[in-house]
Amino acid sequence: PKTQQFTDVDMLLSLKSDYLHFSGTFKQKSKKANKYRFIVNFENYRNSDTMRTKFFLAGNVQLGQWITKELVADFELQNGDTVFQLWGEKYKDVQRLYGDINIKDLKWRREERYSLDTISANFNWEKHQRGWALNVNNIEWSRLGSVWPASGIYLKYLENPEKKTRSLLGSIKFMRLGDLGQLLISLLPNDDEIRKNIERYSLQGDISNLVFSIKKSEDTKTDFYYKFDFDRFTIQNWIKNMSVEGLTGSVAAN
């Protein structure tokens, strides 16, 4: 594994009654210095049962210096200028994570080369009594001059011990099938069945206003529902090698 070296380390530790504060800044020693800033505050730090923690981490990072072939086999991240901020809250377990991220000039190579001009988003994950919820807003995606409309993703997972059910519901505001297909092709091995189908059918078009729910009970019964709008939908080599181009409409099923 590649050894990381850090320079310009500046840290502050302060104590006051049951409150502990730890903060600092540092840089990663590399061709392009990655800069980080962090803050951690502990309340009731003397008692692990009642201790509450709030933390913050921000960075200006070149991803290619972190994600290497040694870390992810057969994967070379060549570039990715990243600015991020992450806040978190912990009480026994992590209760909340939220922040924002912006990545520019993202390039990698596995069996195929892939690049993104820009991808950015705000995110908020929260733990609930019987599950969790994830909200990703203001997703911006730009690739090879093609810019997505602002998108968002919402997921909510719930467990009901009394009824012995688990459910996942969510929504996706917008996604472009051609871009997602090229993304998966760049990540999957040549002999992967999903990749073969993506290459065969060559799906194109825009999906918007996707809403879905999946509910599974202990008796293995699964209920599902989904609906979405589609525009300029195209599929190649479909039934009996038939192709469909330019469809617009809506789908709903359960």
Solvent accessible surface area in square Angstrom, and as a share of the most:
residue,aa,sasa,rsa
1,P,162,1.02
2,K,114,0.48
3,T,114,0.66
4,Q,45,0.20
5,Q,109,0.48
6,F,84,0.35
7,T,52,0.30
8,D,94,0.49
9,V,80,0.46
10,D,95,0.49
11,M,103,0.46
12,L,106,0.53
13,L,110,0.55
14,S,49,0.32
15,L,111,0.55
16,K,155,0.66
17,S,90,0.58
18,D,59,0.31
19,Y,83,0.31
20,L,31,0.15
21,H,37,0.16
22,F,64,0.27
23,S,17,0.11
24,G,10,0.09
25,T,58,0.34
26,F,39,0.16
27,K,65,0.28
28,Q,2,0.01
29,K,127,0.54
30,S,46,0.30
31,K,213,0.90
32,K,101,0.43
33,A,49,0.38
34,N,1,0.01
35,K,108,0.46
36,Y,20,0.08
37,R,113,0.41
38,F,24,0.10
39,I,53,0.27
40,V,30,0.17
41,N,38,0.20
42,F,50,0.21
43,E,78,0.35
44,N,64,0.33
45,Y,52,0.20
46,R,169,0.62
47,N,73,0.37
48,S,89,0.57
49,D,95,0.49
50,T,58,0.34
51,M,49,0.22
52,R,123,0.45
53,T,12,0.07
54,K,116,0.49
55,F,52,0.22
56,F,17,0.07
57,L,60,0.30
58,A,14,0.11
59,G,7,0.07
60,N,76,0.39
61,V,8,0.05
62,Q,16,0.07
63,L,37,0.18
64,G,19,0.18
65,Q,26,0.11
66,W,88,0.31
67,I,52,0.26
68,T,23,0.13
69,K,115,0.49
70,E,120,0.54
71,L,122,0.61
72,V,59,0.34
73,A,71,0.55
74,D,108,0.56
75,F,23,0.10
76,E,49,0.22
77,L,13,0.07
78,Q,69,0.31
79,N,29,0.15
80,G,0,0.00
81,D,48,0.25
82,T,3,0.02
83,V,79,0.45
84,F,38,0.16
85,Q,59,0.26
86,L,44,0.22
87,W,83,0.29
88,G,2,0.02
89,E,55,0.25
90,K,75,0.32
91,Y,64,0.25
92,K,125,0.53
93,D,77,0.40
94,V,50,0.29
95,Q,59,0.26
96,R,73,0.27
97,L,54,0.27
98,Y,57,0.22
99,G,9,0.08
100,D,44,0.23
101,I,59,0.30
102,N,51,0.26
103,I,21,0.11
104,K,110,0.47
105,D,60,0.31
106,L,16,0.08
107,K,85,0.36
108,W,20,0.07
109,R,86,0.31
110,R,89,0.33
111,E,86,0.38
112,E,72,0.32
113,R,156,0.57
114,Y,9,0.03
115,S,32,0.21
116,L,6,0.03
117,D,63,0.33
118,T,31,0.18
119,I,45,0.23
120,S,12,0.08
121,A,15,0.12
122,N,61,0.31
123,F,54,0.22
124,N,37,0.19
125,W,64,0.22
126,E,62,0.28
127,K,81,0.34
128,H,73,0.33
129,Q,177,0.79
130,R,101,0.37
131,G,13,0.12
132,W,76,0.27
133,A,13,0.10
134,L,46,0.23
135,N,53,0.27
136,V,23,0.13
137,N,70,0.36
138,N,88,0.45
139,I,19,0.10
140,E,95,0.42
141,W,16,0.06
142,S,22,0.14
143,R,31,0.11
144,L,130,0.65
145,G,66,0.64
146,S,41,0.26
147,V,100,0.58
148,W,19,0.07
149,P,72,0.45
150,A,57,0.44
151,S,5,0.03
152,G,12,0.12
153,I,56,0.28
154,Y,69,0.26
155,L,42,0.21
156,K,58,0.25
157,Y,49,0.19
158,L,62,0.31
159,E,78,0.35
160,N,43,0.22
161,P,86,0.54
162,E,124,0.55
163,K,142,0.60
164,K,119,0.50
165,T,19,0.11
166,R,123,0.45
167,S,23,0.15
168,L,52,0.26
169,L,68,0.34
170,G,4,0.04
171,S,37,0.24
172,I,37,0.19
173,K,118,0.50
174,F,19,0.08
175,M,38,0.17
176,R,48,0.18
177,L,30,0.15
178,G,12,0.11
179,D,15,0.08
180,L,46,0.23
181,G,12,0.12
182,Q,84,0.37
183,L,36,0.18
184,L,74,0.37
185,I,19,0.10
186,S,2,0.01
187,L,57,0.29
188,L,37,0.18
189,P,55,0.35
190,N,88,0.45
191,D,109,0.56
192,D,39,0.20
193,E,113,0.50
194,I,104,0.53
195,R,7,0.02
196,K,96,0.41
197,N,61,0.31
198,I,35,0.18
199,E,89,0.40
200,R,113,0.41
201,Y,56,0.21
202,S,43,0.28
203,L,68,0.34
204,Q,82,0.37
205,G,10,0.10
206,D,15,0.08
207,I,13,0.07
208,S,31,0.20
209,N,82,0.42
210,L,24,0.12
211,V,58,0.33
212,F,38,0.16
213,S,42,0.27
214,I,77,0.39
215,K,92,0.39
216,K,75,0.32
217,S,29,0.19
218,E,125,0.56
219,D,104,0.54
220,T,102,0.59
221,K,125,0.53
222,T,66,0.39
223,D,74,0.38
224,F,96,0.40
225,Y,75,0.29
226,Y,76,0.29
227,K,84,0.35
228,F,44,0.18
229,D,50,0.26
230,F,33,0.14
231,D,58,0.30
232,R,137,0.50
233,F,45,0.19
234,T,20,0.12
235,I,15,0.08
236,Q,54,0.24
237,N,60,0.31
238,W,109,0.38
239,I,101,0.51
240,K,191,0.81
241,N,108,0.56
242,M,95,0.42
243,S,52,0.34
244,V,27,0.15
245,E,123,0.55
246,G,50,0.48
247,L,87,0.43
248,T,97,0.56
249,G,28,0.27
250,S,83,0.53
251,V,55,0.31
252,A,72,0.56
253,A,34,0.26
254,N,137,0.70
